Amino acid sequence: MAANDTNRGAARRRFQLWAGVLALVGLVLLIIGLTVADGVAAWVEVLVAILLLVTSYVVQHLARRETVYRRDEQR
């Protein structure tokens, strides 16, 4: 049981790390798209940034759900 919980914790941390990376890249692209870029490039950057931020939220949600709502058969 302890090894399974350790693997689950490592997987959750890995998901949270990827979610953080996606959020950071999304925020950087959003800032660049709103301040520096012009024209179509700005819109593309903003859309990609929003997509990355939403993806980051989904990955975080999946990581939390996997931990909180896991099956109780291992208990």
N, CA, C and O atoms as a Tinker XYZ file with bonds, in Angstrom:
   300  protein
     1  N      0.811000   -1.193000    0.000000    73     2
     2  CA     0.000000    0.000000    0.000000    64     1     3
     3  C      0.856000    1.258000    0.000000    63     2     4     5
     4  O      0.545000    2.215000   -0.710000    81     3
     5  N      1.913000    1.271000    0.773000    73     3     6
     6  CA     2.736000    2.464000    0.871000    64     5     7
     7  C      3.423000    2.775000   -0.456000    63     6     8     9
     8  O      3.559000    3.939000   -0.831000    81     7
     9  N      3.856000    1.731000   -1.166000    73     7    10
    10  CA     4.508000    1.953000   -2.458000    64     9    11
    11  C      3.530000    2.515000   -3.469000    63    10    12    13
    12  O      3.894000    3.366000   -4.281000    81    11
    13  N      2.291000    2.047000   -3.426000    73    11    14
    14  CA     1.270000    2.551000   -4.341000    64    13    15
    15  C      0.967000    4.016000   -4.050000    63    14    16    17
    16  O      0.783000    4.805000   -4.976000    81    15
    17  N      0.913000    4.391000   -2.762000    73    15    18
    18  CA     0.692000    5.785000   -2.395000    64    17    19
    19  C      1.863000    6.655000   -2.818000    63    18    20    21
    20  O      1.676000    7.805000   -3.215000    81    19
    21  N      3.080000    6.106000   -2.734000    73    19    22
    22  CA     4.259000    6.846000   -3.168000    64    21    23
    23  C      4.221000    7.097000   -4.670000    63    22    24    25
    24  O      4.516000    8.201000   -5.128000    81    23
    25  N      3.855000    6.064000   -5.440000    73    23    26
    26  CA     3.742000    6.230000   -6.888000    64    25    27
    27  C      2.655000    7.233000   -7.239000    63    26    28    29
    28  O      2.818000    8.046000   -8.149000    81    27
    29  N      1.546000    7.171000   -6.511000    73    27    30
    30  CA     0.443000    8.104000   -6.754000    64    29    31
    31  C      0.880000    9.541000   -6.447000    63    30    32    33
    32  O      0.535000   10.473000   -7.173000    81    31
    33  N      1.638000    9.705000   -5.368000    73    31    34
    34  CA     2.130000   11.033000   -5.010000    64    33    35
    35  C      3.115000   11.560000   -6.044000    63    34    36    37
    36  O      3.091000   12.743000   -6.383000    81    35
    37  N      3.978000   10.687000   -6.543000    73    35    38
    38  CA     4.938000   11.103000   -7.570000    64    37    39
    39  C      4.224000   11.477000   -8.855000    63    38    40    41
    40  O      4.596000   12.445000   -9.518000    81    39
    41  N      3.206000   10.716000   -9.206000    73    39    42
    42  CA     2.437000   11.041000  -10.418000    64    41    43
    43  C      1.723000   12.378000  -10.260000    63    42    44    45
    44  O      1.672000   13.177000  -11.196000    81    43
    45  N      1.176000   12.616000   -9.079000    73    43    46
    46  CA     0.489000   13.892000   -8.850000    64    45    47
    47  C      1.467000   15.061000   -8.947000    63    46    48    49
    48  O      1.157000   16.088000   -9.550000    81    47
    49  N      2.648000   14.899000   -8.349000    73    47    50
    50  CA     3.643000   15.973000   -8.417000    64    49    51
    51  C      4.080000   16.221000   -9.857000    63    50    52    53
    52  O      4.303000   17.365000  -10.253000    81    51
    53  N      4.202000   15.139000  -10.646000    73    51    54
    54  CA     4.576000   15.281000  -12.051000    64    53    55
    55  C      3.492000   16.034000  -12.824000    63    54    56    57
    56  O      3.794000   16.912000  -13.631000    81    55
    57  N      2.228000   15.684000  -12.570000    73    55    58
    58  CA     1.121000   16.406000  -13.215000    64    57    59
    59  C      1.119000   17.877000  -12.813000    63    58    60    61
    60  O      0.915000   18.756000  -13.651000    81    59
    61  N      1.344000   18.137000  -11.536000    73    59    62
    62  CA     1.356000   19.526000  -11.062000    64    61    63
    63  C      2.522000   20.304000  -11.669000    63    62    64    65
    64  O      2.384000   21.487000  -11.981000    81    63
    65  N      3.667000   19.646000  -11.835000    73    63    66
    66  CA     4.808000   20.304000  -12.469000    64    65    67
    67  C      4.485000   20.681000  -13.904000    63    66    68    69
    68  O      4.758000   21.805000  -14.325000    81    67
    69  N      3.899000   19.743000  -14.669000    73    67    70
    70  CA     3.525000   20.046000  -16.057000    64    69    71
    71  C      2.472000   21.146000  -16.116000    63    70    72    73
    72  O      2.515000   22.000000  -17.001000    81    71
    73  N      1.535000   21.130000  -15.185000    73    71    74
    74  CA     0.522000   22.183000  -15.154000    64    73    75
    75  C      1.171000   23.542000  -14.892000    63    74    76    77
    76  O      0.785000   24.545000  -15.493000    81    75
    77  N      2.146000   23.570000  -14.004000    73    75    78
    78  CA     2.849000   24.820000  -13.721000    64    77    79
    79  C      3.651000   25.322000  -14.915000    63    78    80    81
    80  O      3.674000   26.522000  -15.190000    81    79
    81  N      4.301000   24.416000  -15.618000    73    79    82
    82  CA     5.068000   24.795000  -16.811000    64    81    83
    83  C      4.127000   25.345000  -17.884000    63    82    84    85
    84  O      4.412000   26.371000  -18.501000    81    83
    85  N      3.005000   24.656000  -18.101000    73    83    86
    86  CA     2.037000   25.132000  -19.089000    64    85    87
    87  C      1.487000   26.505000  -18.717000    63    86    88    89
    88  O      1.331000   27.370000  -19.579000    81    87
    89  N      1.195000   26.702000  -17.440000    73    87    90
    90  CA     0.676000   27.989000  -16.993000    64    89    91
    91  C      1.714000   29.094000  -17.168000    63    90    92    93
    92  O      1.380000   30.201000  -17.590000    81    91
    93  N      2.964000   28.798000  -16.845000    73    91    94
    94  CA     4.020000   29.800000  -16.986000    64    93    95
    95  C      4.216000   30.198000  -18.445000    63    94    96    97
    96  O      4.301000   31.384000  -18.765000    81    95
    97  N      4.285000   29.210000  -19.321000    73    95    98
    98  CA     4.443000   29.504000  -20.750000    64    97    99
    99  C      3.225000   30.267000  -21.270000    63    98   100   101
   100  O      3.362000   31.194000  -22.068000    81    99
   101  N      2.037000   29.876000  -20.816000    73    99   102
   102  CA     0.826000   30.576000  -21.230000    64   101   103
   103  C      0.821000   32.032000  -20.784000    63   102   104   105
   104  O      0.442000   32.917000  -21.550000    81   103
   105  N      1.238000   32.278000  -19.556000    73   103   106
   106  CA     1.272000   33.660000  -19.073000    64   105   107
   107  C      2.308000   34.503000  -19.816000    63   106   108   109
   108  O      2.060000   35.668000  -20.127000    81   107
   109  N      3.471000   33.909000  -20.100000    73   107   110
   110  CA     4.502000   34.642000  -20.850000    64   109   111
   111  C      3.985000   34.993000  -22.248000    63   110   112   113
   112  O      4.147000   36.124000  -22.707000    81   111
   113  N      3.368000   34.027000  -22.916000    73   111   114
   114  CA     2.817000   34.303000  -24.245000    64   113   115
   115  C      1.701000   35.345000  -24.195000    63   114   116   117
   116  O      1.578000   36.177000  -25.094000    81   115
   117  N      0.901000   35.293000  -23.153000    73   115   118
   118  CA    -0.173000   36.277000  -23.016000    64   117   119
   119  C      0.382000   37.681000  -22.829000    63   118   120   121
   120  O     -0.121000   38.636000  -23.422000    81   119
   121  N      1.406000   37.808000  -22.014000    73   119   122
   122  CA     2.022000   39.123000  -21.798000    64   121   123
   123  C      2.662000   39.627000  -23.085000    63   122   124   125
   124  O      2.498000   40.794000  -23.440000    81   123
   125  N      3.383000   38.768000  -23.782000    73   123   126
   126  CA     4.006000   39.174000  -25.046000    64   125   127
   127  C      2.939000   39.533000  -26.074000    63   126   128   129
   128  O      3.061000   40.532000  -26.781000    81   127
   129  N      1.897000   38.716000  -26.152000    73   127   130
   130  CA     0.838000   38.968000  -27.126000    64   129   131
   131  C      0.082000   40.248000  -26.866000    63   130   132   133
   132  O     -0.364000   40.908000  -27.804000    81   131
   133  N     -0.070000   40.609000  -25.603000    73   131   134
   134  CA    -0.819000   41.822000  -25.279000    64   133   135
   135  C      0.035000   43.087000  -25.298000    63   134   136   137
   136  O     -0.501000   44.184000  -25.459000    81   135
   137  N      1.354000   42.959000  -25.136000    73   135   138
   138  CA     2.179000   44.160000  -25.041000    64   137   139
   139  C      3.092000   44.399000  -26.230000    63   138   140   141
   140  O      3.220000   45.535000  -26.687000    81   139
   141  N      3.732000   43.352000  -26.741000    73   139   142
   142  CA     4.783000   43.536000  -27.735000    64   141   143
   143  C      4.309000   43.249000  -29.155000    63   142   144   145
   144  O      4.577000   44.031000  -30.067000    81   143
   145  N      3.614000   42.144000  -29.348000    73   143   146
   146  CA     3.270000   41.692000  -30.701000    64   145   147
   147  C      2.191000   42.574000  -31.326000    63   146   148   149
   148  O      1.388000   43.201000  -30.634000    81   147
   149  N      2.203000   42.599000  -32.666000    73   147   150
   150  CA     1.233000   43.386000  -33.421000    64   149   151
   151  C      0.474000   42.495000  -34.387000    63   150   152   153
   152  O      0.984000   41.466000  -34.830000    81   151
   153  N     -0.735000   42.893000  -34.708000    73   151   154
   154  CA    -1.500000   42.260000  -35.771000    64   153   155
   155  C     -1.891000   40.828000  -35.478000    63   154   156   157
   156  O     -2.287000   40.472000  -34.368000    81   155
   157  N     -1.765000   40.023000  -36.519000    73   155   158
   158  CA    -2.200000   38.631000  -36.445000    64   157   159
   159  C     -1.344000   37.850000  -35.450000    63   158   160   161
   160  O     -1.857000   36.973000  -34.755000    81   159
   161  N     -0.062000   38.152000  -35.372000    73   159   162
   162  CA     0.819000   37.442000  -34.445000    64   161   163
   163  C      0.347000   37.621000  -32.999000    63   162   164   165
   164  O      0.423000   36.685000  -32.203000    81   163
   165  N     -0.128000   38.792000  -32.665000    73   163   166
   166  CA    -0.618000   39.035000  -31.309000    64   165   167
   167  C     -1.844000   38.180000  -31.015000    63   166   168   169
   168  O     -1.952000   37.584000  -29.943000    81   167
   169  N     -2.765000   38.123000  -31.970000    73   167   170
   170  CA    -3.966000   37.312000  -31.763000    64   169   171
   171  C     -3.635000   35.837000  -31.652000    63   170   172   173
   172  O     -4.224000   35.128000  -30.837000    81   171
   173  N     -2.706000   35.371000  -32.457000    73   171   174
   174  CA    -2.299000   33.965000  -32.397000    64   173   175
   175  C     -1.657000   33.669000  -31.046000    63   174   176   177
   176  O     -1.953000   32.645000  -30.430000    81   175
   177  N     -0.784000   34.552000  -30.585000    73   175   178
   178  CA    -0.138000   34.345000  -29.296000    64   177   179
   179  C     -1.146000   34.356000  -28.150000    63   178   180   181
   180  O     -1.047000   33.547000  -27.227000    81   179
   181  N     -2.103000   35.259000  -28.206000    73   179   182
   182  CA    -3.113000   35.324000  -27.152000    64   181   183
   183  C     -3.975000   34.062000  -27.153000    63   182   184   185
   184  O     -4.278000   33.519000  -26.091000    81   183
   185  N     -4.367000   33.599000  -28.326000    73   183   186
   186  CA    -5.178000   32.381000  -28.404000    64   185   187
   187  C     -4.412000   31.156000  -27.910000    63   186   188   189
   188  O     -4.966000   30.319000  -27.197000    81   187
   189  N     -3.145000   31.051000  -28.288000    73   187   190
   190  CA    -2.318000   29.931000  -27.812000    64   189   191
   191  C     -2.132000   30.030000  -26.298000    63   190   192   193
   192  O     -2.161000   29.016000  -25.599000    81   191
   193  N     -1.944000   31.238000  -25.796000    73   191   194
   194  CA    -1.781000   31.423000  -24.350000    64   193   195
   195  C     -3.038000   30.997000  -23.604000    63   194   196   197
   196  O     -2.950000   30.320000  -22.580000    81   195
   197  N     -4.194000   31.382000  -24.100000    73   195   198
   198  CA    -5.447000   30.983000  -23.457000    64   197   199
   199  C     -5.607000   29.470000  -23.507000    63   198   200   201
   200  O     -6.038000   28.861000  -22.528000    81   199
   201  N     -5.270000   28.864000  -24.623000    73   199   202
   202  CA    -5.340000   27.411000  -24.751000    64   201   203
   203  C     -4.404000   26.726000  -23.746000    63   202   204   205
   204  O     -4.781000   25.733000  -23.124000    81   203
   205  N     -3.198000   27.253000  -23.590000    73   203   206
   206  CA    -2.254000   26.677000  -22.622000    64   205   207
   207  C     -2.738000   26.841000  -21.187000    63   206   208   209
   208  O     -2.575000   25.934000  -20.371000    81   207
   209  N     -3.331000   27.989000  -20.872000    73   207   210
   210  CA    -3.836000   28.203000  -19.521000    64   209   211
   211  C     -5.009000   27.276000  -19.203000    63   210   212   213
   212  O     -5.106000   26.749000  -18.095000    81   211
   213  N     -5.887000   27.082000  -20.166000    73   211   214
   214  CA    -7.006000   26.162000  -19.959000    64   213   215
   215  C     -6.493000   24.727000  -19.819000    63   214   216   217
   216  O     -6.982000   23.972000  -18.979000    81   215
   217  N     -5.521000   24.356000  -20.632000    73   215   218
   218  CA    -4.931000   23.024000  -20.533000    64   217   219
   219  C     -4.270000   22.825000  -19.166000    63   218   220   221
   220  O     -4.373000   21.752000  -18.572000    81   219
   221  N     -3.601000   23.852000  -18.678000    73   219   222
   222  CA    -2.984000   23.780000  -17.361000    64   221   223
   223  C     -4.034000   23.550000  -16.283000    63   222   224   225
   224  O     -3.828000   22.748000  -15.373000    81   223
   225  N     -5.157000   24.251000  -16.383000    73   223   226
   226  CA    -6.231000   24.067000  -15.414000    64   225   227
   227  C     -6.777000   22.641000  -15.463000    63   226   228   229
   228  O     -7.032000   22.035000  -14.422000    81   227
   229  N     -6.955000   22.109000  -16.663000    73   227   230
   230  CA    -7.479000   20.747000  -16.816000    64   229   231
   231  C     -6.511000   19.727000  -16.224000    63   230   232   233
   232  O     -6.941000   18.787000  -15.555000    81   231
   233  N     -5.216000   19.897000  -16.457000    73   231   234
   234  CA    -4.218000   18.966000  -15.912000    64   233   235
   235  C     -4.229000   19.027000  -14.384000    63   234   236   237
   236  O     -4.139000   17.989000  -13.728000    81   235
   237  N     -4.337000   20.227000  -13.812000    73   235   238
   238  CA    -4.413000   20.357000  -12.358000    64   237   239
   239  C     -5.658000   19.673000  -11.819000    63   238   240   241
   240  O     -5.609000   18.982000  -10.801000    81   239
   241  N     -6.762000   19.869000  -12.501000    73   239   242
   242  CA    -8.022000   19.267000  -12.070000    64   241   243
   243  C     -7.929000   17.735000  -12.103000    63   242   244   245
   244  O     -8.389000   17.062000  -11.180000    81   243
   245  N     -7.341000   17.198000  -13.157000    73   243   246
   246  CA    -7.183000   15.745000  -13.256000    64   245   247
   247  C     -6.270000   15.200000  -12.161000    63   246   248   249
   248  O     -6.530000   14.133000  -11.604000    81   247
   249  N     -5.212000   15.927000  -11.856000    73   247   250
   250  CA    -4.295000   15.482000  -10.808000    64   249   251
   251  C     -4.992000   15.476000   -9.452000    63   250   252   253
   252  O     -4.815000   14.545000   -8.668000    81   251
   253  N     -5.780000   16.504000   -9.173000    73   251   254
   254  CA    -6.506000   16.554000   -7.906000    64   253   255
   255  C     -7.568000   15.469000   -7.839000    63   254   256   257
   256  O     -7.727000   14.817000   -6.807000    81   255
   257  N     -8.295000   15.272000   -8.928000    73   255   258
   258  CA    -9.362000   14.281000   -8.943000    64   257   259
   259  C     -8.796000   12.879000   -8.750000    63   258   260   261
   260  O     -9.390000   12.056000   -8.054000    81   259
   261  N     -7.661000   12.612000   -9.358000    73   259   262
   262  CA    -7.027000   11.304000   -9.231000    64   261   263
   263  C     -6.634000   11.031000   -7.781000    63   262   264   265
   264  O     -6.683000    9.888000   -7.329000    81   263
   265  N     -6.246000   12.069000   -7.059000    73   263   266
   266  CA    -5.832000   11.890000   -5.673000    64   265   267
   267  C     -7.025000   11.843000   -4.721000    63   266   268   269
   268  O     -7.068000   11.000000   -3.825000    81   267
   269  N     -7.971000   12.720000   -4.904000    73   267   270
   270  CA    -9.090000   12.830000   -3.973000    64   269   271
   271  C    -10.118000   11.719000   -4.185000    63   270   272   273
   272  O    -10.607000   11.135000   -3.219000    81   271
   273  N    -10.442000   11.430000   -5.431000    73   271   274
   274  CA   -11.508000   10.476000   -5.728000    64   273   275
   275  C    -10.961000    9.125000   -6.192000    63   274   276   277
   276  O    -11.526000    8.505000   -7.093000    81   275
   277  N     -9.890000    8.678000   -5.597000    73   275   278
   278  CA    -9.331000    7.392000   -5.989000    64   277   279
   279  C    -10.205000    6.259000   -5.430000    63   278   280   281
   280  O    -10.996000    6.462000   -4.509000    81   279
   281  N    -10.046000    5.106000   -5.989000    73   279   282
   282  CA   -10.798000    3.937000   -5.512000    64   281   283
   283  C    -10.322000    3.532000   -4.124000    63   282   284   285
   284  O     -9.140000    3.645000   -3.801000    81   283
   285  N    -11.226000    3.075000   -3.339000    73   283   286
   286  CA   -10.897000    2.694000   -1.966000    64   285   287
   287  C    -10.528000    1.223000   -1.844000    63   286   288   289
   288  O    -10.416000    0.720000   -0.726000    81   287
   289  N    -10.339000    0.522000   -2.941000    73   287   290
   290  CA   -10.050000   -0.905000   -2.875000    64   289   291
   291  C     -8.664000   -1.186000   -2.312000    63   290   292   293
   292  O     -8.414000   -2.309000   -1.875000    81   291
   293  N     -7.749000   -0.216000   -2.303000    73   291   294
   294  CA    -6.414000   -0.449000   -1.758000    64   293   295
   295  C     -6.396000   -0.319000   -0.238000    63   294   296   297
   296  O     -5.426000   -0.730000    0.399000    81   295
   297  N     -7.427000    0.233000    0.343000    73   295   298
   298  CA    -7.445000    0.462000    1.800000    64   297   299
   299  C     -7.666000   -0.796000    2.558000    63   298   300
   300  O     -7.708000   -0.776000    3.789000    81   299
